[in-house]
Amino acid sequence: MIVSFNRSVPALFGAGASLRTGMKVKELGMKKVFCVHDKGIKDAGIADKIIKNLQAAGLEVVVFDGVIADPPDFMINEAGKIANEQKVDGIVGIGGGSTMDTAKAVNVLLTNPPPISQYYVGLGAEMKPGKPLVLLPTTAGTGSEMTAISVVSNTASNTKNGVIGPAATATLAIVDPELTLGLPPHITASTGMDAFSHAAEALTSEGMNPMSDVLAEKAISLITNNLKKAMKNGSDLTARINMSFAALLAGIAFNDALTHWGHAIAHTIGTHYHIPHGVGCALALPGVIEYVADAVPNKVEQIARAMGLSLSKDLSPEELGREVADAIRGLNREVGIPSLKDFNIEKSSLEQIVGNVLADDCAMFGPKRASANQVLSLLNKAYAY
């Protein structure tokens, strides 16, 4: 079944929805499309399928397949230059979080002068609206298709910076769970735990609200009940549909409520150690939930309920935090999330990145503040969980 949503971003959702890409793109007035993806999506046969669908609708397609993980600013600027030289009138992004972040940032540069760095959060550069932007996620994790932010790797400071605004927001998301069929177990796990982290952090964020609470709780429940099924059988369409829907819900939830300490840590270890983003989120989350439990115990209880945990009613906030954190660590182990130690990272080096965690944009949305020593403690908990 295909249904439409219209909240932060209009979305076409359902198995087979990608077959309507050409039709929907044409309805948005595009004639010459800048198609953004990475080489892995091409090798999987997904990119060519969508490109042929666009061409069958009479659209001219310019391909950029140079997306790399944790998209760096120089790649964004180069892609933007190509898109402008080709005089495209819209963008279609096909892939995971890095591709969607790239497509969003390039869309900023279609109507605003380069470089992308002048549009980072906090720098104050004015941003005009972008051109039509359609995003097709091929993983169930980032939820980027539903958010108003592009995350770009700042190569000058070795940090991740956000670009927020209408130009960094999709005009339409086309979420087809069939595009995630056959996704390798380790990518299914890391992207699934990314979505779990979006939901759990949205529930416990300073920006939490009743709508984001409802969406986040449902997302956690869906992921808890379907992630292992999707890993065990990559062709389980029901599990893939549920995971794609969970990622979409979590994306809407954190677009409203915003993430906090877990993502501040994940962004930092991602840029410094090249840890996959979903893995970084999964490793950071248990310690973060334990840390914030005394500030938002009712929200941590909500996570426990969504996970189906049976907990004693007389637990202190600290005990509650430990119980839920241990349950998340258990889920991490079950789906094969490695620890920071497994990446051969020196534990002593963690102290050097504390300042970057504290300076990350997400850090300001935690339900409680953290000192440098407390951040180091959170990093140490992620080191060998």
C-alpha positions in Angstrom: 0.0 0.0 0.0 1.3 3.5 -0.9 0.2 6.4 1.3 1.1 10.1 1.4 2.3 12.1 4.4 2.5 15.9 4.5 4.3 17.2 7.6 7.8 18.7 7.4 8.2 17.1 3.9 5.5 15.6 1.7 6.3 11.9 1.4 5.3 9.1 -0.9 5.7 5.9 1.0 5.3 2.2 0.1 6.7 -0.8 -1.7 7.1 0.2 -5.4 6.8 4.0 -4.7 10.1 4.6 -6.6 8.4 3.6 -9.8 6.6 6.9 -9.7 9.8 9.0 -9.5 9.7 10.2 -13.1 6.1 11.1 -12.9 6.5 13.0 -9.6 9.7 14.8 -10.7 7.9 15.9 -13.9 5.0 17.2 -11.8 7.4 19.4 -10.0 8.3 21.1 -13.2 11.8 19.7 -13.7 13.2 19.1 -17.2 16.9 18.7 -16.6 17.7 16.8 -13.4 21.0 16.6 -11.4 21.0 12.9 -10.1 23.2 12.5 -7.1 24.3 9.1 -5.8 27.5 7.1 -4.9 29.2 4.3 -6.8 27.8 1.7 -4.5 24.2 2.5 -5.4 25.2 2.2 -9.1 26.9 -1.1 -8.5 23.7 -2.3 -6.8 21.7 -1.5 -9.9 19.5 1.0 -8.0 20.7 4.2 -9.6 20.3 3.0 -13.2 16.8 1.8 -12.4 15.8 5.3 -11.1 17.6 7.1 -13.9 15.8 5.0 -16.6 12.5 5.9 -14.8 13.4 9.6 -15.1 14.4 9.3 -18.7 11.2 7.4 -19.6 9.3 10.4 -18.3 11.1 12.6 -20.8 13.6 14.1 -18.4 17.2 14.9 -19.2 19.6 13.5 -16.5 23.0 14.7 -15.4 24.7 12.2 -13.2 27.0 13.0 -10.2 28.2 9.7 -8.7 31.1 11.0 -6.7 29.5 11.0 -3.3 31.8 9.9 -0.5 31.0 9.1 3.1 30.7 12.0 5.5 30.5 14.4 2.6 33.3 17.0 2.8 32.9 20.6 1.9 35.2 20.4 -1.1 33.1 17.7 -2.7 29.9 19.7 -2.2 31.5 22.7 -3.8 32.7 20.7 -6.8 29.3 19.1 -7.3 27.6 22.4 -7.0 29.9 23.8 -9.7 29.0 21.0 -12.0 25.2 21.4 -11.4 25.4 25.1 -12.1 27.4 24.7 -15.2 24.9 22.2 -16.5 22.0 24.6 -15.7 19.9 21.9 -14.0 16.5 22.9 -12.7 16.3 20.3 -9.9 18.0 17.5 -8.0 17.2 13.9 -7.3 19.2 12.2 -4.6 19.3 8.4 -4.4 21.1 6.7 -1.5 21.9 6.8 2.2 22.6 9.7 4.5 25.8 10.9 2.8 24.0 11.1 -0.5 21.0 12.9 0.9 23.3 15.4 2.7 25.2 16.0 -0.5 22.0 16.5 -2.6 20.7 19.0 0.0 23.9 21.0 0.2 24.2 21.1 -3.6 20.7 22.4 -3.8 21.8 25.3 -1.6 24.5 26.1 -4.1 22.1 26.1 -7.0 20.5 29.4 -5.8 23.2 30.7 -3.5 26.9 31.6 -4.2 29.6 29.2 -3.0 31.3 28.0 -0.9 29.0 25.9 1.3 30.9 26.8 4.4 29.4 30.3 4.6 26.0 28.7 5.3 26.9 26.7 8.4 24.7 27.1 11.4 25.7 30.2 13.3 27.5 32.0 10.5 24.4 34.0 9.5 24.8 34.0 5.7 21.4 34.6 4.0 20.1 31.7 2.0 17.6 31.8 -0.8 15.2 28.9 -1.3 16.6 26.1 -3.5 15.2 24.4 -6.6 12.9 21.3 -6.5 14.6 18.5 -4.6 13.5 14.8 -4.5 15.1 12.3 -2.1 15.0 8.5 -2.3 16.5 6.8 0.7 18.1 3.4 0.1 18.7 2.6 3.8 16.3 2.7 6.8 18.2 4.9 9.1 19.1 8.5 8.6 15.6 10.0 8.1 17.4 12.8 6.2 14.6 12.8 3.6 12.3 14.3 6.2 14.6 16.9 7.8 15.6 20.5 7.1 19.4 20.0 7.6 22.4 18.9 5.6 25.4 17.7 7.6 28.7 18.6 6.0 32.3 17.7 7.0 34.2 20.9 7.6 37.7 20.0 6.4 39.3 23.1 7.8 38.2 22.4 11.4 37.7 18.6 11.2 34.2 18.9 12.5 30.7 18.3 11.1 28.6 21.4 10.6 24.9 21.8 9.8 23.3 23.7 6.9 19.7 24.4 7.8 16.9 26.0 5.8 14.4 25.6 3.0 17.1 24.9 0.4 18.3 22.0 2.5 14.8 20.5 2.7 13.4 18.1 0.2 10.4 19.1 -1.9 9.3 15.5 -1.9 10.6 12.3 -0.2 9.9 9.0 -2.1 10.4 6.2 0.5 10.3 2.8 -1.2 11.2 -0.1 1.2 12.0 -2.3 -1.8 15.1 -0.2 -2.4 16.4 -1.5 1.0 15.9 -5.2 0.1 19.2 -7.1 0.3 21.0 -4.4 2.3 23.9 -6.2 4.0 23.3 -7.0 7.7 26.0 -4.7 9.0 24.6 -1.7 7.2 21.1 -2.7 8.2 22.3 -2.7 11.8 24.2 0.6 11.8 21.5 2.5 9.9 18.8 0.9 12.1 20.5 2.0 15.2 21.0 5.5 13.7 17.2 5.7 13.5 16.8 4.3 17.0 19.1 7.0 18.2 17.2 9.7 16.4 14.0 8.6 18.2 15.6 8.1 21.6 17.4 11.5 21.5 14.3 13.2 20.2 12.3 11.8 23.2 15.0 13.1 25.6 15.9 16.4 23.9 15.4 19.8 25.3 13.2 20.4 22.3 10.8 17.5 22.8 7.1 18.0 22.1 4.0 15.8 22.2 4.1 15.2 18.4 7.8 14.2 18.4 7.1 12.0 21.4 4.4 10.0 19.7 6.5 9.5 16.5 9.7 8.6 18.4 8.0 6.1 20.6 6.5 4.3 17.6 9.8 4.3 15.8 11.6 2.7 18.7 8.9 0.0 18.9 9.1 -0.7 15.2 12.9 -0.9 15.3 13.0 -3.1 18.3 10.6 -5.6 16.7 12.0 -5.5 13.2 15.7 -4.8 13.0 16.9 -8.3 13.8 14.3 -9.7 11.3 15.6 -7.5 8.6 19.2 -8.5 9.3 18.4 -12.2 9.4 16.5 -12.1 6.1 17.4 -9.3 3.8 14.4 -10.1 1.6 11.8 -9.8 4.4 9.7 -7.1 2.9 7.4 -6.7 5.9 10.5 -6.1 8.1 11.9 -3.7 5.6 8.7 -1.8 5.3 8.5 -1.4 9.1 12.2 -0.3 9.3 11.7 2.3 6.5 8.6 3.6 8.2 10.4 3.8 11.5 13.3 5.7 10.0 10.8 8.2 8.4 9.0 8.7 11.7 12.2 9.1 13.6 13.3 11.7 11.0 10.2 13.8 11.5 10.6 13.4 15.3 14.2 14.7 15.5 13.6 17.3 12.8 11.2 18.9 15.4 12.8 18.0 18.7 16.5 17.7 17.6 19.2 15.3 18.7 21.7 16.0 21.5 24.7 14.5 23.2 24.6 11.2 21.3 24.9 12.9 18.0 27.4 15.4 19.2 29.6 12.4 20.1 28.8 10.5 16.9 29.6 13.5 14.7 33.0 13.9 16.5 34.2 10.3 16.4 33.0 10.1 12.8 35.2 12.9 11.6 38.2 12.0 13.8 38.2 8.2 13.4 36.0 7.7 10.3 33.5 5.6 12.3 30.3 5.0 10.4 27.7 7.4 11.7 25.1 4.8 12.7 27.8 2.9 14.7 28.9 6.1 16.4 25.3 6.8 17.4 24.7 3.3 18.7 27.9 3.4 20.8 27.2 6.8 22.3 23.5 6.3 23.1 23.6 4.0 26.1 25.9 6.2 28.1 23.9 9.3 27.1 20.6 7.8 28.2 22.2 6.8 31.5 23.5 10.3 31.9 20.3 12.2 31.2 17.9 9.8 33.1 17.8 11.9 36.2 16.8 15.0 34.1 14.0 13.2 32.1 13.1 10.0 33.9 9.6 9.9 32.4 11.1 10.0 28.9 13.5 7.2 29.6 10.6 5.2 30.9 8.9 5.9 27.5 11.9 4.4 25.8 11.7 1.3 28.0 8.0 0.9 27.2 8.7 1.2 23.5 11.4 -1.5 23.8 9.0 -3.8 25.6 11.1 -3.9 28.8 9.6 -5.1 32.0 11.1 -2.9 34.7 10.4 -2.6 38.4 8.1 0.4 39.3 10.3 1.6 42.2 13.5 2.2 40.3 15.3 5.4 41.0 16.1 7.6 37.9 19.7 6.4 38.1 18.7 2.8 38.2 16.2 3.3 35.4 18.9 4.9 33.3 21.2 1.9 33.9 18.5 -0.6 33.0 17.6 1.1 29.7 21.2 1.7 28.8 22.0 -1.9 29.4 19.1 -3.0 27.2 20.3 -0.7 24.4 23.9 -2.2 24.8 22.3 -5.6 24.6 20.6 -4.7 21.4 23.9 -3.3 20.0 25.6 -6.7 20.8 22.7 -8.7 19.2 23.0 -6.8 15.9 26.8 -6.8 15.9 27.7 -3.2 16.6 31.5 -3.0 17.3 32.9 -0.9 20.1 35.4 1.9 19.6 38.1 -0.4 20.9 37.3 -2.8 17.9 38.4 0.0 15.6 41.9 0.0 17.1 41.5 3.5 18.5 43.8 4.5 21.4 41.7 5.2 24.4 44.1 7.9 25.5 43.2 9.9 22.3 39.6 10.4 23.4 40.6 13.2 25.7 41.7 15.2 22.6 38.3 15.3 21.0 36.2 16.3 24.1 36.3 20.0 23.0 34.9 19.1 19.6 32.0 17.2 21.2 31.2 20.2 23.4 31.3 22.5 20.4 29.1 20.4 18.2 25.7 22.0 17.3 23.8 19.2 18.8 25.3 19.5 22.2 23.1 22.6 23.1 19.9 20.5 22.9 20.7 18.0 25.7 18.3 18.0 28.6 21.2 18.7 30.9 24.6 20.3 30.4 27.9 18.4 30.5 31.4 19.3 31.6 34.5 18.2 29.8 35.0 15.4 32.4 31.5 14.2 31.9 31.9 14.1 28.1 35.1 12.2 28.5 33.2 9.7 30.7 30.6 9.3 27.9 33.4 8.7 25.4 35.0 6.1 27.6 31.7 4.2 28.0 31.5 4.0 24.2 35.0 2.7 24.0 34.4 -0.8 25.3 30.7 -1.3 26.0 
